[in-house]
Each structure stands twice: as C-alpha cells, then as structure tokens.
Amino acid sequence: MSAKAFEGRGGSVFLGLSQDYAGPALFHAMSVILLASLFATCLGMTNFAARYLQHLAGDKLMPSGFATLAQNGSPTRAVVAQIALVLLGVGGAGLLGSDPYLDTGAVLFGVGAVSVVLLQLIAAIAIVRFLHAHRPARRSQWWSRRIAPLLGLAGLAAAVVIIMSSFSTITGKSGIFYEVLPWLSVVAVVAGGVRGYLLDRRFDAAGDDTVAGKYT
C-alpha cells in the first residue's frame, strides 16, 4: 500500500481504506461500530468523571454541593456540572468554527491522554511512598516492593515527558496555544496538591485526627 492512500484522509483514514479495499458493506459496519464504541466510551467516562467529582467534593477538595446524591444514588449535580462544562467548551469551539473531529476532538483526546498518564504517575508515586513506609521483611520482596514500583514510576514519568513534548505531533496542531494547553493538566495537579496540603494544615491545627494527614 503506497503512502498516497493515506493522503488527505485525516482522521478517517481507516474508514476510507475499508471502503476502498473492502467495499461499502464493511465501511458502514465499521462506522456503526465506531459510533457505538465512542458512545460507550463517552458514557463510561461521564460516569467516571462524575463519581470522581463527587468524591473530591466529599473530601472537601471541590465545592461540597457536588457530593450530593439523588434518591437513586446517582451524583446528579456532578453530572450536570460536567455536562455544562462540556457544552461550554465544545459549544464555544463550535462557535469559533472549529472542526468537531479534526480540531476539538483531537485536542481534547490529547489533553485527556496527558491527564490520564499524570493520574497514573501520581498513583505510582503514592505506591512507592506507601511501600517505602512498609519495608519488605524478606530479600525476595525487594523486586516486587522496591525495584518494580520504581521502574514503573520511571516509565510513567518518561511517558509524561514524551507526551508533553510531542503534543503537537499527537494532535496534529501547532502553535503556542497547543504548546501551552497540555500544561493545564499539570497546573491542575499542582493546584490540587497545594489545596490538599492546606487542608491538611487546617485540620491538623483544628485537632481533627480523622481528617488530618489524609491529603498528603
């Protein structure tokens, strides 16, 4: 297959190739599968993000109103807040004439990738810190409790650096705006860490042992 087959197709390269080489039946089948998978992904991420926001609010890291549950146990306020944020971002991009797939979708997928790997990196740091506080009782545990977690941490740190430095390549966009955009995830992580530290200090000063030390 020559490189010309990929030219001018953008994000629909595989759908276009399926129509060219396998006929319209496979093209339509792949289109339906793609839409169904995107819907399932969005539905799952909506539930995940809403629950995440609810628990952050319950831990006083976000406004407490988002921790409220409906009678059926669903985080309604968190879901509404998330939908409003999505409508604001996507709607604003649409009003500016941004292509919903090639522009908005590509950039949001890139920011999402940065954010997910950052969360994994934070979890890896927490694991290393926890295992450091609980030293292995036997030499045979050094690999599973020391070396392997550190290798995983190093790999995730390298992944963050690669994604951040290659953000323009991942999204297909260039310019100062797209170079700064992935750093918003880093700013959010730092801001969350600072807020958690301040909350720890406040609860520690108030003598609340049930909460003090929870965030750091």
Secondary structure by P-SEA (a helix, b strand, c coil): cccccccccccaaaaaaaaacccaaaaaaaaaaaaaaaaaaaaaaaaaaaaaaaaaaaacccccccccccccccaaaaaaaaaaaaaaaaaaaaaacccccccaaaaaaaaaaaaaaaaaaaaaaaaaaaaaaccccccccccccccaaaaaaaaaaaaaaaaaaaccccccccccccccccaaaaaaaaaaaaaaaaaaaaaaaacccccccccc
